[in-house]
Amino acid sequence: MADMLNKVPVREQDPKVRATNFEEVCYGYNKEEAMEEAARCLNCKNPKCIEGCPVAIHIPDFISKVKDGDMEGAYQVISESSSLPAICGRVCPQESQCESKCIRGVKGEAVSIGKLERYVADYALENDIRPAAPETKNGRKVAVIGSGPSGLTCAGDLARMGYDVTVFEALHELGGVLVYGIPEFRLPKEKVVKKEIEKVKGLGVKFETNVVIGKSITVDQLMEEENFEAVYIGSGAGLPMFMGIPGETANGVFSANEYLTRSNLMKAFDDSYDTPISAGQKVAVVGGGNVAMDAARTALRLGADVHIVYRRSEAELPARVEEVHHAKQEGIIFDLLTNPKEILVDEKGWVKGMRVIKMELGEPDESGRRRPVEIPGSEYEIEVDTVIMSLGTSPNPLIASTTEGLDTNKRRCIVADEENGQTSKACVFAGGDAVTGSATVILAMGAGKAAAKGIDEFLNK
């Protein structure tokens, strides 16, 4: 009999063991555990969990099928709404979305919706269960720029509607942030990402890699010369931000974007690859989001002593609670209420330390979080040989600068309607990090889904 108040525990690698390898941390549920957890669902008549899901998966329906042992039926329910369930089940912040709305969580713990989604999706991958492809095509062409979560979702939904979709990817590998940004120990590439993309291909979506839109071909050329009736821009936000403090250009200072790309996409963590990476002996990661946790946990696995330097308190950390918990388990030190003032450089131009200052929390800022304020006279130095800046990213301006009539805001993000992705330029839609700046995988997917619906409505006016 299931414990109705508490989640079925999920099995994980031992922290001391996983801190030395890049294998997946979380093992997920087996069939018996999944069915036991599914039995905790109240199958509410007015399911609030669906409201918390950016892609509106019919959660009680799929969980009900898991409870009955019908995993293929559960997958078909999920695939009606999501093109990437094995990915979402691993990296979505369910605790602040669907699970935060779960009525079971009012008294006791919410149902582990994310872990159940992962189990069902993995079952489908292992048994080659695929979403149903469209029976007919409508003969209309749509271009999607970027093969990250937003582009893949938009492409998959449009393909299901019968559109002839081509995805253009600037890199040599498909997946966007899923392959270059998220480490193997959180999201396996061969076992999960590539297989999920194969399912999108199975819907009839075509992919072209090594195509840099704005350089290889422009948005206008896609429409005027290649006869695409609409274009969706889901090119992400890969341009890193820095603090502008002294010493930031020293050898041994990286953006988290570069550091993770070297390790994830270019396989620097794998000794059989020749990709260079500065592992460092003492590493400081500046920032407190999921990307900062990914960079810190990667550096740890490469053999470094790692500190997270974050200017607010633990309560304000933007990273998922699970990621912070895993980082602490693995031995990463958190220097909270601390902010860099200067990166110290030796006579050869390499990082030798960092001067920081203690902070305290003042009044809330525009984000609603209390603003960090420097404590006068509290500066001190820490010894480090590598600094990884994880302060967020903004969109590359290449597409906007080569597309006449496409409006951007002061953060260089494309301006688009949240409801349907429509931009200031006719027939051009946008969503995900290219519009919001760096955010979560599931929010990017939600934007791709909304834009697919918007494109369909636009072309059928």
Phi and psi in degrees as a GROMACS rama.xvg file:
@    title "Ramachandran Plot"
@    xaxis  label "Phi"
@    yaxis  label "Psi"
@TYPE xy
-68.0379  146.29  ALA-2
-78.2898  109.206  ASP-3
-68.6659  -23.9967  MET-4
-90.0128  -25.0497  LEU-5
-122.34  144.957  ASN-6
-64.1187  149.476  LYS-7
-68.9175  124.541  VAL-8
-60.4479  148.249  PRO-9
-104.742  138.083  VAL-10
-78.9039  141.24  ARG-11
-137.971  159.213  GLU-12
-62.3441  146.677  GLN-13
-60.9787  133.149  ASP-14
-53.7566  -41.3264  PRO-15
-68.5277  -31.7944  LYS-16
-76.0539  -48.8507  VAL-17
-67.5693  -23.7692  ARG-18
-66.3456  -9.59413  ALA-19
-111.456  2.29323  THR-20
-139.343  171.226  ASN-21
-109.665  18.9893  PHE-22
-77.9676  157.363  GLU-23
-59.3241  134.207  GLU-24
-69.6171  -49.2755  VAL-25
-94.8299  130.128  CYS-26
-86.2307  -20.43  TYR-27
78.9733  -179.481  GLY-28
-83.7804  155.381  TYR-29
-95.6274  -179.261  ASN-30
-60.4308  -45.7671  LYS-31
-63.4156  -42.6564  GLU-32
-64.6433  -41.1612  GLU-33
-63.1798  -44.8387  ALA-34
-64.868  -37.9277  MET-35
-65.5737  -43.1943  GLU-36
-66.2494  -39.6159  GLU-37
-62.0554  -30.0782  ALA-38
-66.5548  -15.1768  ALA-39
-77.4457  -16.8953  ARG-40
-68.0128  135.323  CYS-41
-84.3805  -7.53874  LEU-42
49.1617  54.5421  ASN-43
-57.5149  144.563  CYS-44
-69.1162  -31.3992  LYS-45
-119.387  79.3323  ASN-46
-72.0129  108.357  PRO-47
-70.3999  -23.6563  LYS-48
-59.4838  -35.0267  CYS-49
-64.1026  -37.8765  ILE-50
-61.9043  -29.8534  GLU-51
-83.6309  -5.05084  GLY-52
-97.4289  118.306  CYS-53
-60.8746  -20.6399  PRO-54
-109.986  8.33993  VAL-55
56.0052  46.802  ALA-56
-63.2944  139.517  ILE-57
-80.4365  84.2282  HIS-58
-62.0499  -48.7647  ILE-59
-60.3578  -34.19  PRO-60
-64.5757  -46.6851  ASP-61
-69.6486  -36.0512  PHE-62
-67.9252  -37.4168  ILE-63
-59.7545  -39.5673  SER-64
-70.2194  -35.5923  LYS-65
-62.1967  -43.877  VAL-66
-55.6636  -37.7454  LYS-67
-85.4471  -2.1583  ASP-68
82.7938  9.69676  GLY-69
-92.5309  79.5162  ASP-70
-72.0946  -34.834  MET-71
-65.7037  -41.6812  GLU-72
-63.0773  -39.2439  GLY-73
-62.1849  -41.8481  ALA-74
-63.4683  -41.5808  TYR-75
-63.4984  -35.2684  GLN-76
-63.5787  -47.8631  VAL-77
-63.1656  -43.6168  ILE-78
-69.1937  -15.0151  SER-79
-63.841  -27.5622  GLU-80
-114.27  -28.085  SER-81
-127.812  131.929  SER-82
-87.7122  -11.6609  SER-83
-134.843  53.1792  LEU-84
-67.0943  -32.7214  PRO-85
-68.4658  -27.2674  ALA-86
-77.4347  -49.3088  ILE-87
-60.6855  -38.7884  CYS-88
-61.2938  -19.4648  GLY-89
-99.4899  -39.149  ARG-90
-115.815  -5.30328  VAL-91
-71.1605  144.143  CYS-92
-82.7702  68.0553  PRO-93
-57.7975  -32.1036  GLN-94
-61.5662  -23.6651  GLU-95
-107.311  4.02373  SER-96
-122.498  -107.148  GLN-97
-57.2643  -45.5711  CYS-98
-69.5666  -25.3222  GLU-99
-69.5119  -18.6425  SER-100
-97.8002  -5.26715  LYS-101
-66.4428  126.141  CYS-102
-65.412  -32.2654  ILE-103
-57.1779  -29.5808  ARG-104
-74.1361  -8.67987  GLY-105
-66.4269  -43.5795  VAL-106
-123.219  97.6969  LYS-107
106.818  -160.93  GLY-108
-95.9118  144.444  GLU-109
-62.329  156.55  ALA-110
-63.5954  140.712  VAL-111
-76.659  72.0918  SER-112
-60.9018  -42.9102  ILE-113
-63.587  -43.1671  GLY-114
-68.068  -32.675  LYS-115
-69.9248  -40.723  LEU-116
-60.8416  -43.6307  GLU-117
-60.7651  -44.6159  ARG-118
-59.987  -47.9565  TYR-119
-62.0884  -44.6067  VAL-120
-65.0396  -40.9744  ALA-121
-65.997  -37.3401  ASP-122
-60.1508  -42.5723  TYR-123
-66.2736  -38.4624  ALA-124
-64.6432  -44.8153  LEU-125
-67.0349  -29.618  GLU-126
-107.079  12.4398  ASN-127
51.8717  43.7107  ASP-128
-89.7247  126.561  ILE-129
-120.126  153.356  ARG-130
-66.7484  152.273  PRO-131
-68.4016  128.736  ALA-132
-77.2557  155.056  ALA-133
-64.714  142.742  PRO-134
-75.0182  -33.6681  GLU-135
-133.326  153.863  THR-136
-104.458  149.511  LYS-137
-95.7268  -3.24498  ASN-138
78.2734  8.32107  GLY-139
-103.642  137.003  ARG-140
-100.881  132.181  LYS-141
-129.222  135.6  VAL-142
-100.59  138.519  ALA-143
-120.658  127.778  VAL-144
-101.481  114.732  ILE-145
104.927  131.602  GLY-146
-109.469  27.5693  SER-147
-79.2535  -169.452  GLY-148
-59.4266  -36.2329  PRO-149
-69.3108  -48.1644  SER-150
-64.5067  -42.7895  GLY-151
-62.4806  -40.2773  LEU-152
-66.6477  -47.1685  THR-153
-60.5505  -45.0582  CYS-154
-62.6894  -44.8692  ALA-155
-63.3435  -43.6755  GLY-156
-66.1409  -41.9914  ASP-157
-64.7233  -39.6058  LEU-158
-62.1746  -40.0529  ALA-159
-62.791  -30.569  ARG-160
-78.4072  -7.14212  MET-161
104.279  5.37248  GLY-162
-78.7899  152.487  TYR-163
-90.1566  104.362  ASP-164
-111.545  134.034  VAL-165
-122.386  128.637  THR-166
-101.475  130.036  VAL-167
-108.222  122.481  PHE-168
-118.328  132.302  GLU-169
-72.8749  -32.8245  ALA-170
-86.2303  173.599  LEU-171
-82.8457  -14.3485  HIS-172
-114.879  144.777  GLU-173
-84.2851  149.646  LEU-174
127.81  -17.2836  GLY-175
57.5022  -133.716  GLY-176
-61.1142  -22.8656  VAL-177
-64.1266  -30.321  LEU-178
-101.072  -31.9462  VAL-179
-96.4195  -21.5883  TYR-180
-104.608  -31.7651  GLY-181
-104.237  125.458  ILE-182
-65.7572  158.786  PRO-183
-58.0185  -35.2665  GLU-184
-72.358  -12.5304  PHE-185
-104.595  -32.1686  ARG-186
-146.978  95.5463  LEU-187
-61.8462  135.268  PRO-188
-81.1782  -49.8902  LYS-189
-71.841  -45.0771  GLU-190
-71.8358  -30.7325  LYS-191
-119.991  -62.7134  VAL-192
-60.7977  -50.9794  VAL-193
-61.958  -37.9692  LYS-194
-68.9153  -36.9888  LYS-195
-66.0638  -38.9921  GLU-196
-66.1796  -36.1384  ILE-197
-59.8384  -35.543  GLU-198
-67.6211  -36.0756  LYS-199
-66.4485  -40.1987  VAL-200
-59.9379  -36.8501  LYS-201
-63.7579  -18.4069  GLY-202
-81.1392  -3.97714  LEU-203
104.171  3.62395  GLY-204
-73.6505  135.028  VAL-205
-100.931  148.462  LYS-206
-127.396  139.093  PHE-207
-126.916  121.465  GLU-208
-97.1917  169.739  THR-209
58.4129  34.057  ASN-210
-115.822  109.652  VAL-211
-95.3577  104.62  VAL-212
-69.0768  130.147  ILE-213
104.342  -14.5894  GLY-214
-128.917  -57.9832  LYS-215
-66.5601  -42.8231  SER-216
-158.709  150.82  ILE-217
-98.2426  167.068  THR-218
-60.3799  -43.1047  VAL-219
-62.7979  -39.1116  ASP-220
-66.3163  -35.2236  GLN-221
-57.6005  -40.0399  LEU-222
-82.6424  -43.2451  MET-223
-81.0855  -35.5842  GLU-224
-104.486  -30.3217  GLU-225
-101.098  -3.05566  GLU-226
65.2834  30.5345  ASN-227
-78.4334  132.972  PHE-228
-81.8727  -22.2611  GLU-229
-150.353  156.143  ALA-230
-131.011  133.058  VAL-231
-109.929  125.756  TYR-232
-99.5291  108.003  ILE-233
-126.602  49.2112  GLY-234
-83.7327  1.44096  SER-235
74.2088  -167.682  GLY-236
-137.433  94.1696  ALA-237
-109.864  10.1371  GLY-238
-95.5746  110.846  LEU-239
-73.799  152.104  PRO-240
-101.56  150.199  MET-241
-128.51  170.946  PHE-242
-86.6684  -26.5644  MET-243
78.7389  28.5556  GLY-244
-95.957  159.416  ILE-245
-57.0161  140.609  PRO-246
86.8045  0.709975  GLY-247
-71.3213  -15.7868  GLU-248
-94.7269  8.54956  THR-249
-69.0167  156.9  ALA-250
-64.0921  133.867  ASN-251
100.678  1.32245  GLY-252
-104.132  127.371  VAL-253
-128.318  155.059  PHE-254
-82.0089  150.717  SER-255
-60.2297  -32.613  ALA-256
-59.1754  -49.7373  ASN-257
-66.1299  -45.1046  GLU-258
-58.7029  -47.0385  TYR-259
-71.7441  -35.8061  LEU-260
-63.3346  -42.4197  THR-261
-59.8915  -43.0024  ARG-262
-75.5754  -46.7672  SER-263
-82.0516  -58.4605  ASN-264
-75.499  -39.0094  LEU-265
-99.783  6.51719  MET-266
59.0125  35.417  LYS-267
-63.1373  -23.5752  ALA-268
-71.798  -16.888  PHE-269
-96.0696  119.588  ASP-270
-61.9519  -18.2607  ASP-271
-79.9935  -5.96433  SER-272
-103.814  152.853  TYR-273
-95.5827  6.16801  ASP-274
-62.5955  123.301  THR-275
-76.628  145.775  PRO-276
-150.553  141.579  ILE-277
-85.7931  96.1515  SER-278
-65.3697  -42.6942  ALA-279
75.4363  154.622  GLY-280
-98.136  -40.4621  GLN-281
-128.781  111.222  LYS-282
-115.008  135.215  VAL-283
-112.441  127.472  ALA-284
-107.489  120.632  VAL-285
-96.3478  116.035  VAL-286
136.215  168.281  GLY-287
-136.356  14.8533  GLY-288
-90.5378  -175.603  GLY-289
-59.9248  -36.5538  ASN-290
-65.8742  -38.5271  VAL-291
-61.8346  -42.3114  ALA-292
-63.0264  -41.5526  MET-293
-62.3269  -43.8306  ASP-294
-65.5066  -43.2144  ALA-295
-64.2915  -44.36  ALA-296
-71.2343  -27.9083  ARG-297
-68.9725  -47.5354  THR-298
-59.3796  -39.426  ALA-299
-59.7159  -44.2517  LEU-300
-69.1465  -20.6239  ARG-301
-87.7875  2.66017  LEU-302
107.092  7.94524  GLY-303
-94.5236  156.941  ALA-304
-83.1088  128.538  ASP-305
-125.127  135.216  VAL-306
-119.345  137.163  HIS-307
-93.861  124.032  ILE-308
-108.96  114.891  VAL-309
-136.266  136.149  TYR-310
-82.1587  -11.3355  ARG-311
-109.765  -173.222  ARG-312
-89.061  175.41  SER-313
-61.0812  -34.0396  GLU-314
-61.8643  -26.3667  ALA-315
-95.215  -1.0814  GLU-316
-56.6135  124.433  LEU-317
-77.1896  -13.3237  PRO-318
-67.1039  156.892  ALA-319
-60.2193  143.62  ARG-320
-57.2898  -39.8846  VAL-321
-62.3946  -39.5835  GLU-322
-69.1465  -39.6581  GLU-323
-63.7292  -44.274  VAL-324
-59.4825  -46.2263  HIS-325
-63.7052  -41.0342  HIS-326
-61.5755  -44.2817  ALA-327
-64.6608  -42.535  LYS-328
-57.1325  -36.0988  GLN-329
-81.8722  -7.64467  GLU-330
105.044  12.5784  GLY-331
-77.4957  135.128  ILE-332
-92.0313  136.006  ILE-333
-105.787  114.21  PHE-334
-96.6864  89.9416  ASP-335
-88.3705  162.555  LEU-336
50.1884  45.5015  LEU-337
-139.293  137.773  THR-338
-137.649  136.381  ASN-339
-67.5237  142.825  PRO-340
-113.297  -32.1474  LYS-341
-160.721  141.505  GLU-342
-95.7701  124.99  ILE-343
-86.8257  136.728  LEU-344
-125.111  138.198  VAL-345
-83.508  -179.358  ASP-346
-67.2774  -14.7372  GLU-347
-98.454  4.87104  LYS-348
87.2464  15.2609  GLY-349
-104.833  151.362  TRP-350
-61.1691  132.595  VAL-351
-125.233  -9.00298  LYS-352
177.947  -177.028  GLY-353
-146.219  131.21  MET-354
-92.2518  125.465  ARG-355
-126.072  168.234  VAL-356
-134.5  143.971  ILE-357
-76.1898  149.235  LYS-358
-123.345  160.998  MET-359
-134.037  158.734  GLU-360
-91.2577  128.8  LEU-361
-103.023  -139.101  GLY-362
-75.5803  155.123  GLU-363
-61.4969  144.118  PRO-364
-95.9012  -167.902  ASP-365
-63.9309  -21.1065  GLU-366
-82.7726  -9.05775  SER-367
93.24  -10.1652  GLY-368
-89.5814  149.528  ARG-369
-66.8195  134.041  ARG-370
-74.2189  130.861  ARG-371
-75.5939  135.744  PRO-372
-124.913  135.107  VAL-373
-66.5183  142.386  GLU-374
-96.1178  113.018  ILE-375
-57.217  137.645  PRO-376
78.2232  11.0378  GLY-377
-103.173  15.1817  SER-378
-70.7551  146.487  GLU-379
-155.058  170.769  TYR-380
-113.01  145.133  GLU-381
-122.474  145.999  ILE-382
-88.8836  118.177  GLU-383
-141.941  157.061  VAL-384
-118.223  -4.15258  ASP-385
-144.463  136.286  THR-386
-126.137  129.335  VAL-387
-115.011  116.626  ILE-388
-88.8514  118.84  MET-389
-124.94  75.794  SER-390
-113.194  13.4987  LEU-391
101.643  169.404  GLY-392
-136.669  161.081  THR-393
-128.195  162.696  SER-394
-66.5218  144.887  PRO-395
-64.6617  131.3  ASN-396
-76.5662  -0.023673  PRO-397
-58.1749  -47.8032  LEU-398
-65.7349  -46.7491  ILE-399
-63.9997  -37.3163  ALA-400
-73.6532  -16.7679  SER-401
-109.9  10.7169  THR-402
-123.523  103.359  THR-403
-66.6023  134.094  GLU-404
88.2927  6.23074  GLY-405
-99.832  110.967  LEU-406
-78.8999  141.611  ASP-407
-127.12  163.898  THR-408
-100.059  -173.022  ASN-409
-67.2507  -17.3547  LYS-410
-92.6107  9.29449  ARG-411
69.4518  14.6425  ARG-412
-84.334  144.994  CYS-413
-69.4263  136.511  ILE-414
-85.7577  121.466  VAL-415
-144.524  151.041  ALA-416
-69.8062  127.253  ASP-417
-64.4853  -30.8134  GLU-418
-73.4196  -37.1392  GLU-419
-136.606  1.26566  ASN-420
78.0301  2.21626  GLY-421
-65.327  131.743  GLN-422
-97.6771  -173.997  THR-423
-72.7595  -12.4415  SER-424
-103.347  130.383  LYS-425
-56.7243  137.121  ALA-426
72.3699  3.37612  CYS-427
-114.729  127.583  VAL-428
-121.47  159.693  PHE-429
-153.069  157.263  ALA-430
-172.151  176.709  GLY-431
76.7823  -154.038  GLY-432
-63.6199  -23.1866  ASP-433
-64.5501  -21.3785  ALA-434
-104.142  -41.4999  VAL-435
-96.7891  -13.5542  THR-436
79.7332  179.266  GLY-437
-59.4752  128.122  SER-438
-144.679  -155.966  ALA-439
-93.4072  161.088  THR-440
-58.3365  -45.4844  VAL-441
-70.4228  -32.8752  ILE-442
-68.293  -37.2619  LEU-443
-63.6777  -40.1966  ALA-444
-63.5338  -42.3975  MET-445
-58.922  -39.9778  GLY-446
-66.519  -40.2766  ALA-447
-63.338  -38.4687  GLY-448
-66.3661  -44.9581  LYS-449
-62.622  -39.4151  ALA-450
-68.6768  -37.3302  ALA-451
-59.8496  -44.1365  ALA-452
-63.8147  -41.7181  LYS-453
-64.1702  -40.8679  GLY-454
-64.3063  -43.6377  ILE-455
-60.8887  -45.5269  ASP-456
-65.1091  -40.9023  GLU-457
-62.5775  -45.824  PHE-458
-76.2934  -15.255  LEU-459
-107.323  13.3877  ASN-460
